[in-house]
Amino acid sequence: MAEESILPLAAVLVSALAVFLIVASYRYPNVREGWSVLAALVKFGIVVSMLPGVMDGTVYEWSLADSLGVEFLAGIDFVLRADPLGMLFALLASFLWIFTSFYAAGYMRGLDEHAQTRFFASFAASLSTALGIAFAGNLVTIFLFYELLSLVTYPLVAHNEDDEARIAGRKYLAYTFFGGGVFLLAGTVLTYWLTTSADPAGEGTLAFETGGIELLADAAAAEPVFAQAAFFLLIAGFGVKAAVMPLHSWLADAMVAPTPVSGLLHAVAVVKSGAFGVARVILDVFGPGLIHDLPLSVPGVGEVGLNVPVAILAAFTLTAASIIALRKDHLKRRLAFSTTAQLSYIVLGLSMLHPFAILGALFHIPAHAFGKLTLFFCAGAVHVETHTDYVSEMAGIGKRMPLTMSAFAIGAAGMAGMPLVAGFVSKFYMLIGSGTVGGGYWIFSTALIVSGVLNIAYLWPVVYTAFFESEDRHDAKPLLEFPPGGKRESYVADDAVATDGGVPTDDDDDDDASNDESASDGDDDDVHAPSGQPRPVDDAEGDTEAKGAGTPLESDEDDSDTHDEPEDDDGDYEHAVDRYPSDADVPGGHGTEASHTAAREDHADDHHHGGPPAGGWKRHSPFTESTWLMIVPISVIAAGAITLGIVPDYAVFLELATYIVEGVFGVESVDELGGLSLAEAMEVSRE
């Protein structure tokens, strides 16, 4: 039952209005960031106000033509509608933005970052477009917001304004705006043509329909090749932001952005918009029944459903990305490839078409968001407080940041699908779905299990290093970007046994390493890892000049001295903090809060380059390891990941996912679909 309402439009416009208020308040940082928090709270309140009605079958809809009498395009309206699938994404994004707003304030102040007003304005614009994607009522509307999301997040990716950030930003636009946009637009045009040809009156439609567009099913019977092309174009368009291989390499390079942006990109807005778009195509454009019945002829194999190539590509992506993550020493890049793998869990579950697999995929959207946002929040807190970005430099850091690394362990358990954390529930449903389908789908069950093991392999070393190793005796992590078997020394203690048969570390190397220390954000040239070994180059996938977060661009100049502290106030500064003072400290402004400045000064002894300071990590309590602006969001999001894992039946996200599946397959209860084969489930969906 559709009901005209301005609420979907209001939810989109709240943060768009906040953009202007944030810019206008640039002289007053507390007011500026207060607008971000207020907009997040109001947006969440509007979304929640629609939830009871949506769960009762009401679809809140706002149309440009009905409200203002304006025709957007010939035969196509601009429509925002809050249905169950859109509500799942909107509720998640609006809720997590509240805590991300607090965290971003703590992060940006902790590093005294430049261009903070631009940062918070772009942040608000990103959430506005994300809600537009969630509430889009047809393919044209979702295309507009999908492209806008790429544009408004570009300043966030290129925030550092150095060569590496600009290259990563251009690559981000090339993939998501131009590449993904072209695919999506082509698929949209082809879909409109198909529905127009199938309608006796010649009026096409692009409006989402639960279970698939009816006219498209009629057109596919007459024009199967064009229907197949439309399906794959739409999947490719959304698959770019979902980072499905080989369209994934932009994601790792985007790690040059500040950590709150990484959390936004990898847990809430950008990549989830891709996974959400795939769900729209499979559930509300083509429908599981049409996708299963529309044959694709494969030489040497025969006819297979359109879902099979997508499922195979997703299974390959989640396995390959997990293997790549094993060898990444830079923590954020490791998490980036983890995101690539986790997103393909969603795509795989949707493409298997079984009701339980779809249920698991939909629930994995919030499960991954809570777990991965926790991990990025923790990585950002470690960076702010200790300037440590490499796993190989985190030995014993658990005593410096006990709460942060404990929360990291919770997020890691969720990514690995361990019981009592949200990721277990979603992956359990996907395993049930893949096992029930039968036939050759067993290979997808295998991929899910193997990837789960790999998740443990690349995330557990971070937890182990933090809590079970000490600064003076720690493993060399041979699975990272070091020569096979580890570095020349497995431990840095003076009496340690060297792994190469006793060749000692050169004293000159140690001297060079001590002379090259600097205080930076992890992107320094010529820095050395523990034991005097050169830090490995953490190259991104593909040919690009961007070496990824934490690795500098190659240069012919000798800049070994550029990281030394300036001798006087007029010298050249290496850090963004020094080159670009926070725009909070403008003439007439109130500057940064004195209390926060004092807190930073208390931790000044830890603000060296990466790794433990001389004498080892200083032990802190959970309440003194960072500011409350960062500790509280980390704690709340980690607690949310546990809540989704322990009491999923009481979590609204699982209830929403269940309601969506019931609507797509037209049953009163998802329990009716238990034990059905894929063919039987498709028969139910067609009835």
Stockholm file with secondary structure:
# STOCKHOLM 1.0

chainA/1-687         MAEESILPLAAVLVSALAVFLIVASYRYPNVREGWSVLAALVKFGIVVSMLPGVMDGTVYEWSLADSLGVEFLAGIDFVLRADPLGMLFALLASFLWIFTSFYAAGYMRGLDEHAQTRFFASFAASLSTALGIAFAGNLVTIFLFYELLSLVTYPLVAHNEDDEARIAGRKYLAYTFFGGGVFLLAGTVLTYWLTTSADPAGEGTLAFETGGIELLADAAAAEPVFAQAAFFLLIAGFGVKAAVMPLHSWLADAMVAPTPVSGLLHAVAVVKSGAFGVARVILDVFGPGLIHDLPLSVPGVGEVGLNVPVAILAAFTLTAASIIALRKDHLKRRLAFSTTAQLSYIVLGLSMLHPFAILGALFHIPAHAFGKLTLFFCAGAVHVETHTDYVSEMAGIGKRMPLTMSAFAIGAAGMAGMPLVAGFVSKFYMLIGSGTVGGGYWIFSTALIVSGVLNIAYLWPVVYTAFFESEDRHDAKPLLEFPPGGKRESYVADDAVATDGGVPTDDDDDDDASNDESASDGDDDDVHAPSGQPRPVDDAEGDTEAKGAGTPLESDEDDSDTHDEPEDDDGDYEHAVDRYPSDADVPGGHGTEASHTAAREDHADDHHHGGPPAGGWKRHSPFTESTWLMIVPISVIAAGAITLGIVPDYAVFLELATYIVEGVFGVESVDELGGLSLAEAMEVSRE
#=GR chainA/1-687 SS CEEECSHHHHHHHHHHHHHHHHHHTTTCHHHHHHHHHHHHHHHHHHHHHHHHHHHTTCEEEEEHHHHHCCCSBTTBCCEEEECHHHHHHHHHHHHHHHHHHHHHHHHHHHTTCSCHHHHHHHHHHHHHHHHHHHHBCBHHHHHHHHHHHHHHHHHHHTTTCSHHHHHHHHHHHIIIIIIHHHHHHHHHHHHHHHHHHHSTTCCCCCBCCTTCCHHHHHHHHHCHHHHHHHHHHHHHHHHHHTTCTTSCHHHHHGGGSCHHHHHIIIIISHHHHHHHHHHHIIIIIICHHHHHHSEEEETTTEEEETHHHHHHHHHHHHHHHHHHHHTCCBHHHHHHHHHHHHHHHHHHHHHTCCHHHHHHHHHHHHHHHHHHHHHHHHHHHHHHHHCCCBGGGCTTGGGTSHHHHHHHHHHHHHHHTCTTSHHHHHHHHHHHHHHHHCGGGHHHHHHHHHHHHHHHHHHHHHHHHHHHCBTTBCCCCTTSSSCTTCSSBSCCSTTCCBTTSSCCCCHHHHHHHHHTCCCCSSCCSSCBCGGGCBCCCCCCSSSCSCCCTTCCCCCSSCCTTTTSCCSSTTSCCCSHHHHSCCTTSCTTCCCSCHHHHHHHHHTGGGCSSSSCCTTCCCCCCTTTSSCHHHHHHHHHHHHHHHHHHHCGGGSHHHHHHHHHHHHHHTCSCGGGGTTCCHHHHHHHHHC
#=GC SS_cons         CEEECSHHHHHHHHHHHHHHHHHHTTTCHHHHHHHHHHHHHHHHHHHHHHHHHHHTTCEEEEEHHHHHCCCSBTTBCCEEEECHHHHHHHHHHHHHHHHHHHHHHHHHHHTTCSCHHHHHHHHHHHHHHHHHHHHBCBHHHHHHHHHHHHHHHHHHHTTTCSHHHHHHHHHHHIIIIIIHHHHHHHHHHHHHHHHHHHSTTCCCCCBCCTTCCHHHHHHHHHCHHHHHHHHHHHHHHHHHHTTCTTSCHHHHHGGGSCHHHHHIIIIISHHHHHHHHHHHIIIIIICHHHHHHSEEEETTTEEEETHHHHHHHHHHHHHHHHHHHHTCCBHHHHHHHHHHHHHHHHHHHHHTCCHHHHHHHHHHHHHHHHHHHHHHHHHHHHHHHHCCCBGGGCTTGGGTSHHHHHHHHHHHHHHHTCTTSHHHHHHHHHHHHHHHHCGGGHHHHHHHHHHHHHHHHHHHHHHHHHHHCBTTBCCCCTTSSSCTTCSSBSCCSTTCCBTTSSCCCCHHHHHHHHHTCCCCSSCCSSCBCGGGCBCCCCCCSSSCSCCCTTCCCCCSSCCTTTTSCCSSTTSCCCSHHHHSCCTTSCTTCCCSCHHHHHHHHHTGGGCSSSSCCTTCCCCCCTTTSSCHHHHHHHHHHHHHHHHHHHCGGGSHHHHHHHHHHHHHHTCSCGGGGTTCCHHHHHHHHHC
//
